[in-house]
């Protein structure tokens, strides 16, 4: 399970990295639009395996594509990032596991090591 906090003050609960790739565009991940945590509230860092490509097009517009990433535990995580991110959430994206933000908070608290 991967918990995704978005800059739009929502939180999503996704089952795996493939779901993260489908739901979170690489260019937005690169721009810092998301923060990722595991089921224990541990911060996950983005590790790029191929970078987002940006190309300038005629007329001043830009083409953006590519980009692939994995997520890995942050060795410097002190455990406070999840609570800070959760305190800024205004909505939980509907999912099959949690009905409320409080349900998610209780689950993560119970999984803390």
C-alpha angles and dihedrals in degrees: 000000000000122000113210123197114196129203088242086071095253129123125213129194112213126183100224148348092276089060090049090054090051096046102037118056112222092232090056091047089051090050091054098249092140140049118199131210136172126234090276093055093254115150116249121209124214113244111192116219092176125010130236111263119221121190128183113231132201111284096033098283124129134228116214125189148137125034126146128194144176129206125236135177115272106238090204095053110132093187097249099098095078094054092046091050092045092051090061096051119113098176142023114220107237112265137161095249110049130036098188141023087246090057089054092047091051092049093051091045090053090051096051114120 
